[in-house]
Amino acid sequence: MSGAVTVDELVVEFALVRLDHPGLDLEEIAAMVVRRFGPEQALEFASRNLAARDELRGGAFETAVEYVLRTVLTLRDDPGDL
């Protein structure tokens, strides 16, 4: 994929991966999503996480996975937050 990924696209991709791999936990699904989008988008996700949290809590890949997971869980719990 090229260009910035929207939150809607991210959620759809997460849902599709979850349907394909129902036995995985949410963090493993988020990691698969980050891998599918590729290294450039992983850096974008990591930078979004940095902007939201004002800190990095690991490497770029781990931070990107955290962003994906936090985004999906936030939307699940309160869609008005994003």
KETISE-772931 format. One line per 8 residues: number of its first residue (from 1); their letters; for each residue y, z, x of N, C-alpha, C. Coordinates in steps of 0.2 Angstrom, whole numbers, always signed. Layout:
N
NUM> A> Y:Z:X:Y:Z:X:Y:Z:X | ...
//
This chain:
82
1> MSGAVTVD> -6:+0:+4:+0:+0:+0:+6:+0:+4 | +11:-3:+2:+17:-3:+6:+23:+0:+2 | +28:+2:+5:+34:+5:+1:+32:+12:+0 | +37:+16:-3:+37:+23:-5:+32:+23:-11 | +28:+28:-11:+24:+30:-16:+27:+35:-21 | +27:+33:-27:+30:+37:-32:+26:+43:-34 | +28:+48:-37:+24:+54:-39:+19:+51:-44 | +21:+47:-49:+16:+44:-54:+11:+41:-50
9> ELVVEFAL> +12:+36:-45:+7:+33:-42:+2:+38:-38 | +5:+43:-35:+1:+48:-32:-4:+51:-37 | -1:+53:-42:-5:+57:-47:-11:+52:-50 | -9:+46:-51:-15:+41:-53:-20:+40:-48 | -18:+40:-41:-23:+39:-36:-27:+45:-35 | -24:+51:-36:-28:+57:-36:-33:+58:-41 | -31:+56:-47:-35:+56:-53:-41:+51:-52 | -40:+45:-49:-45:+40:-48:-50:+43:-43
17> VRLDHPGL> -48:+46:-37:-52:+48:-32:-56:+54:-35 | -53:+58:-39:-57:+64:-42:-62:+61:-47 | -61:+56:-50:-66:+53:-55:-72:+50:-50 | -70:+47:-45:-75:+44:-40:-79:+50:-37 | -76:+55:-36:-80:+61:-32:-79:+68:-35 | -82:+68:-41:-81:+74:-45:-84:+81:-41 | -88:+80:-36:-90:+86:-33:-86:+89:-28 | -81:+86:-26:-76:+88:-21:-71:+93:-23
25> DLEEIAAM> -69:+97:-19:-64:+102:-21:-57:+98:-21 | -52:+101:-23:-45:+98:-24:-42:+96:-17 | -43:+100:-12:-40:+99:-6:-44:+93:-2 | -50:+93:-3:-54:+87:-1:-52:+80:-4 | -50:+81:-10:-48:+75:-14:-41:+73:-11 | -37:+78:-10:-30:+76:-8:-30:+73:-1 | -35:+75:+3:-36:+72:+10:-38:+65:+9 | -43:+64:+5:-45:+57:+4:-39:+52:+1
33> VVRRFGPE> -35:+55:-3:-29:+51:-5:-24:+50:+0 | -23:+55:+5:-19:+53:+10:-22:+48:+15 | -28:+48:+16:-31:+43:+20:-31:+36:+17 | -32:+36:+10:-31:+29:+7:-24:+26:+8 | -19:+30:+7:-13:+28:+8:-11:+26:+15 | -14:+29:+20:-13:+26:+27:-8:+31:+31 | -7:+30:+37:-3:+34:+41:+4:+34:+40 | +7:+28:+38:+14:+28:+37:+16:+32:+31
41> QALEFASR> +12:+32:+26:+13:+36:+20:+11:+43:+21 | +7:+44:+25:+5:+51:+27:+11:+55:+30 | +15:+51:+34:+21:+54:+37:+26:+54:+32 | +27:+50:+27:+31:+51:+21:+30:+57:+17 | +24:+58:+16:+22:+64:+12:+23:+70:+16 | +22:+70:+22:+23:+76:+27:+31:+77:+27 | +35:+72:+27:+42:+73:+27:+45:+76:+20 | +42:+73:+15:+43:+76:+8:+42:+84:+8
49> NLAARDEL> +36:+85:+11:+34:+92:+11:+39:+97:+15 | +41:+94:+21:+46:+97:+25:+52:+98:+21 | +54:+93:+17:+61:+94:+14:+60:+99:+8 | +54:+99:+5:+53:+104:+0:+52:+111:+2 | +49:+112:+8:+47:+119:+10:+52:+121:+16 | +55:+117:+19:+60:+118:+25:+56:+121:+31 | +49:+119:+31:+45:+121:+37:+39:+116:+37 | +36:+115:+43:+30:+112:+44:+25:+117:+45
57> RGGAFETA> +19:+117:+41:+14:+122:+42:+8:+119:+45 | +8:+114:+49:+3:+111:+53:+5:+104:+55 | -1:+100:+57:+1:+93:+59:+3:+89:+53 | +5:+83:+55:+7:+78:+49:+2:+77:+44 | -4:+76:+46:-9:+75:+41:-10:+81:+36 | -11:+87:+39:-12:+93:+35:-6:+94:+31 | +0:+93:+33:+6:+94:+29:+6:+89:+23 | +4:+82:+25:+4:+77:+19:-1:+79:+14
65> VEYVLRTV> -7:+82:+16:-12:+84:+11:-9:+90:+7 | -6:+94:+10:-3:+100:+7:+2:+97:+1 | +6:+92:+3:+11:+89:-1:+7:+86:-7 | +2:+83:-6:-1:+79:-12:-4:+85:-16 | -7:+90:-13:-10:+95:-17:-5:+99:-21 | +0:+101:-18:+6:+105:-21:+9:+100:-27 | +10:+94:-26:+12:+90:-31:+8:+89:-37 | +2:+88:-36:-3:+88:-42:-4:+94:-45
73> LTLRDDPG> -4:+100:-42:-5:+106:-45:+2:+108:-49 | +7:+107:-46:+14:+108:-49:+14:+104:-56 | +12:+98:-56:+12:+94:-62:+7:+96:-67 | +2:+99:-65:-3:+101:-69:-1:+108:-73 | +3:+112:-69:+5:+118:-71:+11:+118:-75 | +16:+114:-73:+22:+113:-76:+26:+106:-75 | +24:+101:-79:+27:+94:-77:+34:+94:-77 | +38:+99:-79:+45:+98:-79:+48:+100:-72
81> DL> +44:+103:-68:+46:+105:-61:+48:+99:-56 | +45:+93:-57:+46:+88:-53:+50:+82:-56
//
